[in-house]
Amino acid sequence: MDKLLKQATVATEQRDWLSVTQCLQQLPLDECSRNHANPEAKELPLGLAMALTVLEQGDFQARWDIAKVLPQWGERIVTPLIEILEDEEADLEQRWFAGRILGGFNTPEVIRTLVKLLDHSEDEELSAIASSALAAIGHAAVEALTDLLVQPESRLFATRALAQMHCAEVINPLLSVVHDPDVQVRVTAIAALSRFHDDRIVSVFLVALNDYAASVRKEAVIGLGLSASSQTDLDTLIYLQPLLYDLNLDVCQQAAIAIGRIGTDQAAEALFPVLRSPLTPVPLQLTVIQVLARIETATTLEYLHQALSTIAEDSILEIVRVFGRIETPNLKYQAAKILLDFFKSGHPSVETTAIKQALAYSWGQLGIRDAMETLGQLQNDPQMSVRLHANAAIQQLQ
């Protein structure tokens, strides 16, 4: 054992991290466990001190290897690893490994440290490793975080920590804060609950659709949309349709996306008046167009056809583009025919370069030879970019 420690000491001085790790791996377990009796002792065992040196100074591979060795010292490593994790001046990769190792220790001190890191860290990787570590700890971490929900000053970051954990045990504590006075707590809890299937959660979404905070309504709409496919006794459309006319544009757009998930002709029928309305902002028009195109039925194509003559030019361009992405074989002809009729309609937007390019591209993608004559006309367009698009489409059709 002394020989191994001497070899490791020499390798540490030479910064030969591979040799250090190999020596420490061979230490007898009883030698490591001998240091467990007093985990609060200030002086670190020599082997542990060298292992921490590798963690501090080694490259990624060296840190990866030593991370497998460090747990053999048991809870003796908790305090130094917490110090590393909390040191904002420390190397980010070193802190990442420290957090990863701490996930193997189910102690109140570790849980408090990981929760604090989740609440204060602005680095996504550190937050992710803290979340993963808490998830690895499991039930004890959920209990600790649930206790923190009682205090208003810790409720937000405790909710955020619970929201990072993908286990069913977090459902009850998250449900307990969905009506919290703090908007951010409600938003975080409802967004996290969207991941789970539980009969109680749908009723939470329905109540939150009427929340005064737009951010809460938005998350409730998203959650209800995600649960739509699993609801057999709830007419989700009835609840979502009024949100298409919400005062907040983000809520309206998410409502359109959620209705699109329902995927029925009734859902398309609810979206069509929004698309045609002259009061609908262009960003919402674009969202509705994309949603109708994804539903991809003869009915939705006809709705998009009817909208071509009434909507903004940017929205017309989007319809032309989404038609080119139609994949259902028996709808490709319908899409190509609609675009041909639109081109011949004399609508002013047909004269714009962007729309002529998009028409040519979509006809080429749809593969319908009925467009050949019209593409021939575009080969003589004054704009070279239009001619290039027309030539490319003709080559595809041939």
C-alpha positions in Angstrom: 0.0 0.0 0.0 2.8 2.4 0.9 4.5 1.5 -2.4 1.4 2.4 -4.3 1.1 5.8 -2.5 4.8 6.6 -3.2 4.3 5.7 -6.9 1.2 7.9 -7.0 3.1 10.7 -5.3 5.9 10.6 -7.9 3.4 10.4 -10.7 1.5 13.5 -9.3 4.8 15.5 -9.2 5.3 14.5 -12.9 1.7 15.3 -13.7 1.3 11.8 -15.0 -2.4 11.6 -14.3 -3.0 8.2 -15.8 -0.4 6.6 -13.5 -1.8 8.4 -10.5 -5.3 7.0 -11.3 -4.0 3.5 -11.9 -2.1 3.5 -8.5 -5.2 4.9 -6.6 -7.4 2.3 -8.2 -5.2 -0.4 -6.7 -5.5 0.9 -3.1 -7.1 -1.7 -0.8 -10.7 -0.8 0.1 -9.9 -1.1 3.8 -7.3 1.6 3.4 -9.8 3.9 1.9 -12.5 3.0 4.4 -10.1 3.6 7.3 -10.6 7.3 6.6 -14.4 7.2 6.8 -14.6 7.2 10.6 -14.1 10.9 10.7 -15.3 12.6 7.5 -14.9 16.0 9.2 -11.2 15.7 9.7 -9.4 18.6 8.3 -6.4 16.7 7.0 -7.2 14.7 3.8 -5.9 11.2 3.4 -2.9 11.3 1.0 -4.6 9.2 -1.7 -7.7 11.4 -1.6 -5.6 14.5 -1.8 -3.9 13.2 -4.9 -7.2 12.2 -6.5 -8.5 15.8 -5.9 -5.4 17.1 -7.6 -6.1 15.1 -10.7 -9.7 16.4 -10.6 -8.3 20.0 -10.4 -5.5 19.8 -12.9 -6.2 16.9 -15.3 -7.7 17.0 -18.7 -11.2 15.7 -19.4 -10.1 12.1 -19.8 -8.1 12.2 -16.5 -11.1 13.7 -14.7 -13.4 11.1 -16.2 -11.2 8.3 -14.9 -10.6 9.8 -11.4 -14.3 10.4 -11.0 -14.7 6.6 -10.9 -12.1 6.3 -8.2 -13.1 9.1 -5.8 -16.3 7.5 -4.5 -14.2 4.8 -2.8 -13.4 7.3 0.0 -17.1 7.5 0.8 -18.6 10.6 2.5 -15.0 11.8 3.2 -15.1 13.4 -0.3 -18.4 15.2 0.1 -17.0 18.4 1.8 -14.1 19.0 -0.7 -16.4 18.3 -3.7 -19.0 20.8 -2.4 -16.2 23.4 -2.0 -15.3 22.8 -5.7 -18.9 23.0 -6.8 -19.5 26.3 -5.0 -16.3 27.9 -6.1 -17.3 30.2 -8.9 -13.6 30.8 -9.8 -13.0 27.1 -10.3 -12.7 25.5 -13.7 -16.2 24.9 -15.1 -15.4 21.3 -16.1 -14.0 20.6 -12.7 -17.2 21.8 -11.1 -19.2 19.7 -13.5 -17.4 16.5 -12.4 -17.8 17.5 -8.8 -21.6 17.8 -9.2 -21.7 14.5 -11.1 -19.9 12.6 -8.3 -22.0 14.2 -5.6 -25.1 12.7 -7.2 -24.0 9.4 -5.6 -24.4 10.7 -2.1 -27.8 11.0 -0.4 -27.0 13.5 2.3 -28.9 16.7 3.4 -25.7 18.7 2.8 -25.4 17.4 -0.8 -29.1 18.0 -1.5 -28.9 21.6 -0.2 -25.8 22.3 -2.3 -27.4 21.0 -5.5 -30.6 22.8 -4.9 -28.7 26.1 -4.3 -26.7 25.5 -7.5 -29.9 25.1 -9.5 -31.3 28.3 -8.1 -28.2 30.5 -8.6 -26.2 29.0 -11.5 -26.6 30.8 -14.9 -24.7 28.0 -16.6 -26.9 25.5 -18.3 -24.5 22.6 -18.0 -24.0 23.1 -14.3 -27.8 23.3 -13.8 -28.2 20.2 -15.8 -25.7 18.2 -13.8 -27.3 19.5 -10.5 -30.7 18.3 -11.8 -29.3 14.9 -12.9 -27.6 14.5 -9.5 -30.8 15.3 -7.6 -32.7 12.9 -9.9 -30.1 10.2 -9.0 -30.6 10.9 -5.3 -34.3 10.4 -5.9 -36.9 10.3 -3.2 -34.8 11.9 -0.5 -34.2 14.9 -2.8 -37.9 15.3 -3.5 -38.7 15.2 0.2 -36.0 17.9 0.9 -37.3 20.1 -1.9 -40.9 19.6 -0.8 -40.0 20.9 2.7 -38.5 24.0 1.0 -41.9 24.7 -0.7 -43.3 25.7 2.7 -41.1 28.8 3.0 -42.0 31.7 0.5 -38.4 32.7 0.2 -37.3 29.2 -1.0 -40.4 28.2 -2.9 -39.4 29.4 -6.3 -36.0 27.7 -6.5 -37.4 24.6 -4.9 -40.1 24.5 -7.6 -37.5 25.0 -10.3 -35.5 22.1 -8.9 -38.5 19.8 -8.7 -39.3 20.9 -12.3 -35.9 19.5 -13.4 -36.6 16.1 -12.0 -38.4 13.6 -14.4 -39.9 11.3 -11.8 -43.6 10.9 -10.8 -42.8 11.7 -7.2 -42.6 15.4 -8.0 -46.3 15.6 -9.2 -47.8 16.1 -5.7 -45.4 18.8 -4.6 -45.8 20.6 -7.9 -49.6 20.4 -7.7 -49.3 22.1 -4.3 -48.0 25.3 -5.8 -50.0 25.7 -9.0 -52.1 28.4 -7.3 -49.1 30.2 -5.7 -49.3 34.0 -5.6 -45.9 34.1 -7.4 -46.4 34.0 -11.2 -43.0 32.4 -11.7 -43.9 29.6 -9.3 -47.1 28.9 -11.1 -45.5 29.0 -14.6 -42.7 26.7 -13.5 -45.0 24.2 -11.9 -47.5 24.0 -14.7 -44.8 23.7 -17.4 -43.2 20.8 -15.5 -46.6 19.1 -15.0 -47.0 19.1 -18.8 -44.6 16.1 -18.9 -46.8 13.8 -16.9 -50.1 12.0 -17.5 -52.3 12.3 -14.5 -56.0 12.9 -14.3 -55.5 15.7 -11.7 -53.2 17.7 -14.0 -55.7 18.3 -16.8 -58.0 20.1 -14.3 -55.1 22.3 -13.3 -54.6 23.3 -17.0 -58.2 24.1 -17.4 -58.2 26.5 -14.4 -54.9 28.1 -15.5 -56.4 28.9 -18.9 -58.1 31.8 -17.1 -55.1 33.0 -15.1 -54.5 36.8 -15.3 -50.8 36.2 -16.2 -50.3 35.5 -19.9 -47.2 33.3 -19.2 -49.3 31.0 -17.0 -52.1 30.8 -19.7 -49.5 30.0 -22.3 -48.0 27.0 -20.3 -51.6 25.8 -19.6 -52.4 25.9 -23.3 -49.2 23.9 -24.1 -50.0 21.4 -21.4 -53.5 20.9 -22.5 -52.4 20.5 -26.1 -49.8 17.8 -25.1 -52.5 15.9 -23.2 -55.1 16.2 -25.9 -54.3 12.8 -27.5 -54.7 11.1 -24.2 -58.1 12.6 -23.3 -61.1 10.6 -24.4 -63.7 12.3 -22.2 -62.7 15.9 -22.6 -63.5 18.0 -25.6 -60.2 19.9 -25.6 -61.2 22.0 -28.5 -64.0 23.7 -26.5 -61.4 25.0 -24.0 -58.7 25.9 -26.4 -60.6 27.7 -29.1 -61.3 30.9 -27.0 -57.5 31.3 -26.5 -57.1 31.9 -30.2 -58.4 35.3 -29.4 -56.4 36.0 -26.3 -54.9 39.5 -25.8 -51.4 38.0 -25.8 -50.0 36.9 -29.1 -47.8 34.1 -27.7 -50.9 32.5 -26.1 -52.8 32.7 -29.4 -50.0 31.0 -31.2 -49.7 28.3 -28.7 -53.4 27.8 -28.8 -53.2 27.3 -32.6 -50.4 24.8 -32.1 -52.3 22.9 -29.4 -55.5 22.8 -31.6 -53.4 21.5 -34.4 -52.4 18.5 -32.2 -56.0 17.5 -32.2 -55.7 17.0 -35.9 -59.4 16.8 -36.9 -61.5 18.6 -39.4 -63.2 20.3 -36.4 -59.9 21.6 -35.3 -59.2 23.0 -38.7 -62.6 24.6 -38.8 -61.8 26.4 -35.6 -58.5 27.7 -37.0 -59.9 28.9 -40.4 -61.7 32.1 -39.2 -58.6 33.2 -37.4 -56.6 32.9 -40.6 -59.1 34.8 -42.7 -59.7 37.6 -40.3 -58.2 41.0 -41.3 -57.6 41.6 -37.6 -55.2 38.6 -37.2 -51.6 39.7 -36.9 -49.2 38.2 -39.5 -47.2 36.1 -36.9 -50.4 34.4 -35.9 -51.4 33.9 -39.5 -48.1 32.2 -40.2 -48.6 29.9 -37.2 -52.1 28.9 -38.3 -50.9 28.2 -41.8 -48.1 25.9 -40.5 -50.5 24.1 -38.2 -53.1 23.6 -41.0 -50.4 22.3 -43.3 -49.3 19.8 -40.7 -52.8 18.5 -40.3 -52.6 17.8 -44.0 -56.1 16.9 -45.1 -58.1 17.8 -48.2 -60.1 20.1 -45.9 -57.1 22.0 -44.6 -55.7 22.5 -48.1 -59.0 24.0 -49.2 -59.0 26.3 -46.2 -55.5 27.5 -47.2 -56.7 27.9 -50.7 -59.6 30.1 -49.7 -57.3 32.2 -47.5 -54.9 33.1 -50.4 -57.1 35.9 -51.6 -57.5 37.6 -48.2 -54.3 37.4 -46.3 -51.0 39.4 -46.1 -48.3 38.8 -48.7 -45.9 37.2 -46.1 -48.7 34.8 -45.3 -49.3 34.0 -49.0 -45.7 33.2 -49.4 -45.8 30.8 -46.4 -48.8 29.0 -47.9 -46.9 28.5 -51.2 -44.0 27.2 -49.3 -45.9 24.7 -47.1 -47.7 23.4 -50.1 -44.4 22.3 -51.4 -43.9 20.2 -48.3 -47.1 18.2 -48.7 -46.2 14.5 -48.4 -49.6 12.7 -48.7 -49.6 11.3 -52.3 -53.3 12.0 -53.1 -53.0 15.6 -51.8 -50.0 16.6 -53.9 -52.2 17.1 -57.1 -54.6 19.2 -55.1 -51.8 21.4 -53.8 -50.2 21.8 -57.2 -53.6 22.7 -58.8 -54.4 25.3 -56.1 -51.0 26.9 -56.8 -51.6 26.9 -60.5 -55.1 28.5 -60.1 -53.5 31.1 -57.8 -50.8 31.9 -60.3 -53.4 32.4 -63.0 -55.7 34.5 -60.8 -54.0 37.8 -61.4 -53.5 38.4 -57.7 -50.9 41.2 -57.3 -48.6 39.2 -55.1 -48.0 36.7 -58.0 -45.8 39.4 -59.6 -43.4 39.4 -56.6 -40.1 37.7 -57.1 -40.2 35.8 -53.8 -43.6 34.2 -54.5 -42.7 33.3 -58.1 -39.5 31.6 -56.8 -41.5 29.8 -54.1 -44.2 28.6 -56.7 -41.5 27.2 -58.9 -39.8 25.4 -56.0 -43.1 24.0 -54.7 -44.2 22.6 -58.1 -40.8 20.9 -58.4 -41.2 19.4 -55.0 -44.8 18.2 -55.6 -43.7 16.4 -58.8 -46.9 17.2 -60.7 -46.3 17.6 -64.5 -49.4 19.8 -65.0 -47.1 22.7 -63.8 -44.7 22.2 -66.8 -46.4 24.8 -69.0 -46.4 27.5 -66.2 -42.8 26.7 -65.3 -42.0 27.3 -69.0 -43.4 30.8 -68.7 -41.3 31.4 -65.6 -38.2 30.4 -67.6 -38.7 33.7 -69.4 -39.1 35.9 -66.3 -37.0 39.1 -66.1 -35.5 38.0 -62.8 -32.7 35.5 -63.1 -33.4 34.0 -59.7 -36.9 33.1 -60.9 -35.6 31.6 -64.1 -33.1 29.5 -62.1 -35.9 28.2 -59.8 -38.1 27.4 -62.8 -35.2 25.5 -64.6 -34.5 23.5 -61.4 -38.2 22.6 -61.1 -38.5 21.5 -64.7 -35.5 19.2 -64.3 -37.1 17.6 -61.2 -40.3 17.0 -63.2 -38.5 15.6 -66.1 
